[in-house]
Amino acid sequence: MALSKNKKLPVYVVGMVFLIFCIILGTSQGSVTVPFGTTMKILWQALWAGDYANLDDSFVTIVLQVRLPRVLLAALVGASLSIAGAAFQGLLKNPLADPYTIGVSSGSAVGAVSVLFFGWSLPVIGTFTLPFISILSGFLTLLLLLAFVRFIEQSLATETIILAGIIVSSFLSAVISLIITFTGEELRQIISWLMGSVAMRGWDYVWLMLPFFIIGSLLLLANRSELNALVFGEETAKTLGVNTGKRRFMILAGASLLTGSAVASSGTIAFVGLVIPHLMRLLFGPDHRHLLPLSMCAGGGFLILTDLGARTFIAPAEFPIGVITSIIGAPIFGILLYQQKRRRAIIQRVRR
């Protein structure tokens, strides 16, 4: 269902309201429940640097120092994976593509696992060594991928990018397995990181990821019209005046930056970047001018709710958030594929 002009604003409003509601809900619920109204008051006062004199100090601490940074990080990671997934699916013309398709996530994972295994700690940045190395290794993986594709052929053909991504991803996954083979006491920490989590990160990780999120999102949103043209093929895009090589690189860079920063901050979280864009496309159509921002809102809200479930189902223990997204995402994606195939079969019968 494509969005008409008179339906754009209401849908965007609903998307933003959904995301804000998820933020408030995720911040209020947990092992200690903070009343919904109290949570809204605390957040309002924090937004306008107000006075907390009439509010319970323990509630203020729980909301602002414990839960809010975790919820915002989940929102950033979910939004990053979703908009990157929508961009990859459009650019690669493959609804099964996701942020992990071209191997950038594997590159980020290799960097993070190496930091955990070797115990690296860079001067100045200290505790941020892991996310810094992870983001850097993810970006270097993108450069390696593009250089490899350029070596094979000068044009950045979609099929070549996908195949090169599979090669790079498989090789880097083997490197991760090799590192895990030699781990000792670090094994539990590495496995825990690989399963994905936004727990115990704090405000520092939110501020660390925010600039990468802004830059990556702006790159994708600035090229959303060109992404629509690229979906119809390189020749069609060229006839419409699109510099396909430049635009494809910008989209790849933006999506990879978002993926790398998300993986660096939370570990590997599957299916968010696959299911959410697919669902938004079915509901609101394939126009990337609307698909990208709607995927951001839905992805951010979805991961907040998933993290809420991960930390409340078996409280005080927690599920790894990546496990929850896979348990939820796999059957949902299976249903979506079944419905899509059934719809195509009906259309073919009608045409006959």
Buried (B, 14 or more C-beta within 10 A) or exposed (E): EEBEEEEEEEBBEEBEEBBBBBBBBBBBBBEEEBEBEBBBBBBEBBEEEEEBEEBBEEBBEBBBEBBBBBBBBBBBBBBBBBBBBBBBBBBBBBBEBBBBBBBBBBBBBBBBBBBBBEEEEEEEEEEBBBBBBBBBBBBBBBEBBBEBBEEEEEEBBBEBBBBBBEEBBEEBBEBBEEBBEEBEEBBEEBBBBBBBBBBEBBBEBBEBBBEBBEBBBEBBBEBBBBBBBBBEEBEEBBEBEBEBEEBBBBBBBBBBBBBBBBBBBBBBBBBBBBBBBBBBBBEBBBBBEBBBBBBBBBBBBBBBBBBBBBBBEEEEEBBBBBBBBBBBBBEBBEEBEEEBEEEEEEEEEEEE
